[in-house]
Amino acid sequence: MELLVVTLASLLAGFVDSIVGGGGLILVPALFATFPNTHPATLFGINKGASVWGTGMATWQYSRRVHMRWAALVPAAVSGFVASFGGAWLVTVMSPQYLRRALPLVLMAVLAYTLVKRELGREHTPHFTGTTEAVLASCIGAVIGFYDGFFGPGTGSFLVFLFVRLMGYDFLSASASAKLINTGTNVAALILFVSKGHIWWHFVLAMALANVAGSLMGTHLALKHGTGFVRSMFIVVVSALILKTGYDAYLR
């Protein structure tokens, strides 16, 4: 029964995450609820072991249909990989509890800005090119990569928002870019968790297959319906993240 619950959660997480990020909103709470006495690092390791395959598949799917600015995104993915490794190491020695109270407030600011700026992310007009674009993308990758390794909820959504707001990407291109960086951060965190023994492979295999299936379905919908659909999903997911993280931080 435990395997069935977390596998279904992984399927839904892959679906949501492939569109606009936020899969951790579904899978991480499901893991904590199913295995309440397990070390958090092990549960984060299981989450990464499943989700890395979904983000990888989404990246491949998007790259076939969306123009990827590889010169900026590859350095960003490398920066995210390195920073995520550091964040994942830190979570094995200290708790990220202090982030819980700040997270819903940050997400509320992101949501408010997106709602006020109705045209935000509707047109793909990159603000930068060349070295400037690569450096800024790498900074985004490093900051959010560290956060992903250390804590994680909302990583994909933060990446999407920053690529829209700072880089001038539309929501579909931002989501495609976020998937590449998120794959790098997931791989780094997974390597660290595996090296520390925080992984249950007998759960990861089924969850990874389910995550890929969900990712394929979500990517198909995003590519079919375009940036307006992705923007709407972004608003829904961030709103859900606010409710979930706010409850965890202030009411639980």
C-alpha positions in Angstrom: 0.0 0.0 0.0 2.8 2.4 0.8 4.4 1.8 -2.6 1.1 2.4 -4.4 0.5 5.7 -2.5 3.9 7.2 -3.2 3.9 5.9 -6.8 0.6 7.7 -7.6 1.9 10.8 -5.9 5.0 10.6 -8.1 2.8 10.3 -11.2 0.9 13.5 -10.3 4.1 15.3 -9.3 5.7 14.5 -12.6 2.6 15.9 -14.4 2.5 19.2 -12.5 6.3 19.6 -12.4 6.7 19.2 -16.1 4.4 22.1 -16.8 5.5 24.8 -14.3 7.4 23.1 -11.4 6.0 22.5 -8.0 6.0 18.7 -8.1 7.6 18.7 -4.7 4.4 20.2 -3.4 2.8 16.8 -4.0 5.5 14.2 -3.6 7.4 15.5 -0.6 4.4 15.8 1.7 3.2 12.3 0.5 6.6 10.8 1.4 6.6 12.5 4.9 3.0 11.4 5.5 3.7 7.8 4.4 7.0 7.5 6.3 6.8 9.8 9.3 9.6 8.3 11.2 12.2 8.3 8.4 15.1 10.7 8.3 14.2 13.7 6.1 17.4 13.4 4.0 16.3 9.9 3.0 12.9 11.1 2.0 14.5 14.0 0.0 16.7 11.4 -1.6 13.7 9.3 -2.7 12.1 12.4 -4.1 15.2 13.3 -6.1 15.6 9.7 -7.3 12.1 9.8 -8.8 11.8 13.4 -10.0 15.2 13.5 -11.8 13.8 11.2 -14.5 10.7 13.3 -15.0 12.6 16.6 -15.3 15.1 14.9 -17.7 12.3 13.6 -19.9 10.5 17.0 -19.8 13.8 18.7 -20.9 14.1 16.4 -23.9 10.5 16.9 -24.9 10.7 20.7 -24.7 14.0 20.8 -26.5 12.3 19.2 -29.6 9.7 21.9 -29.8 10.9 25.0 -28.0 14.0 27.1 -28.9 16.5 26.6 -26.1 19.2 29.2 -25.5 21.8 26.6 -24.8 24.7 29.1 -24.5 23.1 30.5 -21.4 21.3 27.5 -20.1 24.2 25.0 -20.0 26.3 27.2 -17.7 23.2 27.8 -15.6 22.6 24.1 -15.3 26.3 23.5 -14.3 26.0 26.3 -11.6 22.8 24.8 -10.4 24.4 21.3 -10.2 27.3 22.6 -8.0 25.1 24.7 -5.8 22.6 22.0 -5.3 25.3 19.6 -4.2 26.3 22.1 -1.5 22.7 22.6 -0.4 22.1 18.8 -0.2 25.2 18.3 1.9 24.1 21.0 4.3 20.7 19.4 4.8 22.4 16.2 6.0 23.9 18.2 8.9 21.3 20.8 9.7 17.6 21.2 9.4 16.0 23.7 6.9 13.2 24.4 9.4 13.9 28.1 9.6 13.0 28.5 5.9 9.4 27.3 6.5 8.1 30.7 7.8 9.8 32.8 5.1 8.7 30.6 2.1 5.0 31.3 2.0 5.7 35.1 2.2 8.1 35.0 -0.7 5.6 32.9 -2.7 2.9 35.4 -2.0 5.0 38.2 -3.4 5.7 36.1 -6.5 2.0 35.5 -7.0 1.0 39.1 -6.4 3.5 40.4 -8.9 2.4 37.8 -11.6 -1.3 38.8 -11.1 -0.6 42.5 -11.2 1.6 42.3 -14.3 -1.0 40.7 -16.6 1.3 40.7 -19.7 4.2 39.2 -17.8 5.6 36.2 -19.7 3.2 36.4 -22.6 5.8 37.4 -25.1 9.3 35.9 -25.6 11.6 38.9 -25.6 14.9 38.0 -24.0 16.5 41.0 -22.4 20.1 39.9 -22.7 22.4 38.0 -25.0 25.9 36.5 -25.0 28.0 36.6 -21.8 25.5 38.8 -19.9 22.7 36.3 -20.4 24.9 33.4 -19.5 26.2 35.1 -16.3 22.7 36.1 -15.1 21.3 32.7 -15.9 24.1 31.1 -14.0 23.4 33.3 -11.0 19.8 32.2 -11.1 20.9 28.6 -11.4 23.3 28.8 -8.5 20.9 30.5 -6.0 17.9 28.3 -6.8 20.1 25.3 -7.1 21.4 25.7 -3.6 17.8 26.2 -2.4 16.7 23.0 -4.2 19.4 20.9 -2.6 18.8 22.3 0.8 15.0 22.5 0.9 13.3 22.3 -2.5 9.5 23.1 -2.5 8.7 25.5 -5.4 12.1 25.2 -7.1 10.7 24.9 -10.6 8.2 27.7 -10.0 11.0 30.0 -8.7 13.1 29.2 -11.8 10.1 29.9 -14.1 9.3 33.2 -12.4 12.9 34.4 -12.5 13.4 33.5 -16.1 10.2 35.4 -17.0 10.9 38.4 -14.8 14.6 38.9 -15.1 15.4 37.3 -18.5 12.3 38.3 -20.5 11.3 34.7 -21.5 7.7 33.8 -22.1 6.2 31.2 -19.7 6.6 28.3 -22.1 10.3 29.0 -22.8 10.9 29.7 -19.1 9.4 26.4 -18.2 11.6 24.6 -20.7 14.7 26.4 -19.4 13.7 25.6 -15.8 13.5 21.9 -16.6 17.1 21.7 -17.8 18.4 23.5 -14.7 16.2 21.5 -12.4 17.5 18.3 -13.9 21.0 19.4 -13.0 20.1 20.3 -9.5 18.2 17.0 -9.0 21.2 15.0 -10.3 23.6 16.8 -7.9 21.4 16.3 -4.9 20.7 12.7 -5.8 24.5 12.0 -6.0 25.0 13.4 -2.5 22.0 11.6 -1.0 23.1 8.3 -2.6 26.7 8.7 -1.3 25.4 9.2 2.2 23.1 6.2 1.9 19.9 8.3 2.0 18.0 6.4 -0.8 15.6 3.5 -1.0 16.0 2.0 -4.5 13.1 -0.4 -4.2 10.8 2.5 -4.0 12.6 4.8 -6.5 12.3 2.5 -9.5 8.4 2.4 -9.6 8.2 6.1 -8.6 10.6 7.1 -11.4 8.6 5.3 -14.0 5.4 7.0 -12.8 7.1 10.3 -12.7 8.2 10.0 -16.3 4.7 9.0 -17.4 3.3 12.1 -15.6 6.0 14.3 -17.2 5.1 13.1 -20.7 1.5 14.0 -20.2 2.2 17.4 -18.7 4.7 18.4 -21.3 2.3 17.4 -24.1 -0.4 19.7 -22.6 2.1 22.6 -22.2 3.3 22.3 -25.8 -0.2 21.9 -27.1 -1.8 24.9 -25.3 1.2 27.2 -25.1 2.3 30.0 -22.8 -1.1 31.1 -21.7 -1.8 27.7 -20.3 1.6 27.5 -18.6 0.9 31.0 -17.0 -2.4 29.8 -15.7 -0.9 26.6 -14.3 1.9 28.7 -12.7 -0.8 30.8 -10.8 -2.6 27.7 -9.6 0.6 25.9 -8.5 2.0 28.9 -6.7 -1.3 29.5 -4.9 -1.3 25.9 -3.8 2.3 26.2 -2.6 1.3 29.3 -0.5 -1.5 27.3 1.2 0.6 24.3 1.8 3.7 26.0 3.0 1.7 28.5 5.0 -0.1 25.7 6.8 3.1 23.9 7.5 4.8 27.0 8.8 2.1 28.6 10.9 -0.7 26.2 11.7 0.8 22.7 12.1 
